[in-house]
Amino acid sequence: MNDDLDRLVSELQDTAARLRAGEIDAEEAAALVERCSELAAQVGSRLDQAGREAERDEPVEGQEQLL
């Protein structure tokens, strides 16, 4: 999963950099903003999934388990 997450983050960073450069027309900028939104949602989903898997695999030290 790390490779997939790394790829998504890299694409998000590259897309955001293109937007910041300001060398694109309004239509392309709108498409890039939409792509950034999609990528951010995918990154968030992957992180949520990784967090749930980590909690399921190992209890966090110092936290009590609910009975």
C-alpha positions in Angstrom: 0.0 0.0 0.0 2.9 2.4 0.6 3.9 2.4 -3.1 0.3 3.3 -4.0 0.1 6.0 -1.4 3.5 7.4 -2.4 2.3 7.5 -6.1 -0.8 9.3 -5.2 1.0 11.9 -3.0 3.6 12.4 -5.7 0.9 13.0 -8.3 -0.9 15.4 -5.9 2.3 17.4 -5.3 3.0 17.6 -9.1 -0.5 18.7 -9.9 -0.5 21.3 -7.2 2.9 22.6 -8.4 1.4 23.0 -11.9 -1.4 25.0 -10.5 0.9 27.3 -8.4 3.1 27.9 -11.5 0.1 29.8 -13.0 1.2 29.1 -16.6 -2.1 27.4 -17.6 -5.4 28.6 -18.9 -8.6 28.7 -16.7 -10.1 25.5 -18.2 -6.9 23.5 -17.5 -6.7 25.0 -14.0 -10.2 23.9 -13.2 -9.4 20.4 -14.4 -6.3 20.3 -12.2 -8.2 21.6 -9.2 -10.7 18.7 -9.7 -7.8 16.2 -10.0 -6.3 17.5 -6.8 -9.6 17.0 -5.1 -9.8 13.4 -6.4 -6.2 12.6 -5.4 -6.7 14.1 -1.9 -9.8 12.0 -1.4 -7.9 8.9 -2.5 -5.0 9.7 -0.1 -7.4 10.3 2.8 -9.1 7.0 2.1 -5.9 5.0 1.9 -4.7 6.6 5.2 -8.0 5.8 6.9 -7.7 2.2 5.7 -4.1 2.0 6.9 -5.2 3.4 10.3 -8.0 0.9 10.7 -5.7 -2.0 9.7 -3.1 -0.9 12.2 -5.6 -0.7 15.0 -7.0 -4.1 14.2 -3.5 -5.7 14.0 -2.0 -4.2 17.2 -3.6 -2.4 20.1 -2.0 0.9 20.8 0.3 0.8 23.8 -1.2 2.5 26.9 -4.8 2.3 25.7 -7.3 0.2 27.5 -9.4 -2.2 25.5 -13.2 -1.9 25.7 -14.8 -5.1 27.0 
